[in-house]
Amino acid sequence: MRLDKWLWQARFFKARGDAADAVQAGGVRLNGQAVMKAGHVVGPGDVLTFSQGGRVRVVRVLEIGIRRGPASEAQTLYLDLDAHPPAPDRLE
């Protein structure tokens, strides 16, 4: 499946065009290698690294989706490899 389409179906980007822009800007790594083409093929077992909302995401592709479904369905497409989730902001 195309990288931009998978990122959109997995709900990392609100629009497929946003996912394509991120890839073309060099903001996505596939198995440790920078990818510049939104149409690059991605499949189960691949590891993606990209920036999202001020944090770096590292995910392993588990499945290729059939559609862009609800968030609960999208979460079955990947395994989050982040070692430490972001800490909540604390007022001290």
Solvent accessible surface area in square Angstrom, and as a share of the most:
residue,aa,sasa,rsa
1,M,55,0.24
2,R,103,0.38
3,L,0,0.00
4,D,4,0.02
5,K,63,0.27
6,W,0,0.00
7,L,0,0.00
8,W,66,0.23
9,Q,3,0.02
10,A,3,0.02
11,R,98,0.36
12,F,13,0.05
13,F,33,0.14
14,K,181,0.77
15,A,45,0.35
16,R,89,0.33
17,G,43,0.42
18,D,69,0.36
19,A,0,0.00
20,A,16,0.13
21,D,89,0.46
22,A,25,0.19
23,V,0,0.00
24,Q,100,0.45
25,A,85,0.66
26,G,31,0.30
27,G,40,0.38
28,V,0,0.00
29,R,114,0.42
30,L,15,0.08
31,N,82,0.42
32,G,47,0.45
33,Q,128,0.57
34,A,59,0.46
35,V,11,0.06
36,M,112,0.50
37,K,149,0.63
38,A,5,0.04
39,G,31,0.30
40,H,80,0.36
41,V,109,0.63
42,V,2,0.01
43,G,18,0.17
44,P,91,0.57
45,G,47,0.45
46,D,28,0.15
47,V,34,0.20
48,L,0,0.00
49,T,37,0.22
50,F,6,0.02
51,S,73,0.47
52,Q,50,0.22
53,G,84,0.80
54,G,84,0.81
55,R,79,0.29
56,V,95,0.54
57,R,29,0.10
58,V,42,0.24
59,V,0,0.00
60,R,90,0.33
61,V,1,0.00
62,L,80,0.40
63,E,92,0.41
64,I,61,0.31
65,G,11,0.11
66,I,172,0.87
67,R,138,0.50
68,R,64,0.23
69,G,5,0.05
70,P,72,0.45
71,A,56,0.43
72,S,81,0.52
73,E,60,0.27
74,A,3,0.02
75,Q,111,0.49
76,T,76,0.44
77,L,11,0.05
78,Y,34,0.13
79,L,85,0.42
80,D,61,0.32
81,L,61,0.30
82,D,38,0.20
83,A,87,0.68
84,H,158,0.70
85,P,106,0.67
86,P,83,0.52
87,A,83,0.65
88,P,99,0.62
89,D,147,0.76
90,R,183,0.67
91,L,183,0.91
92,E,200,0.90
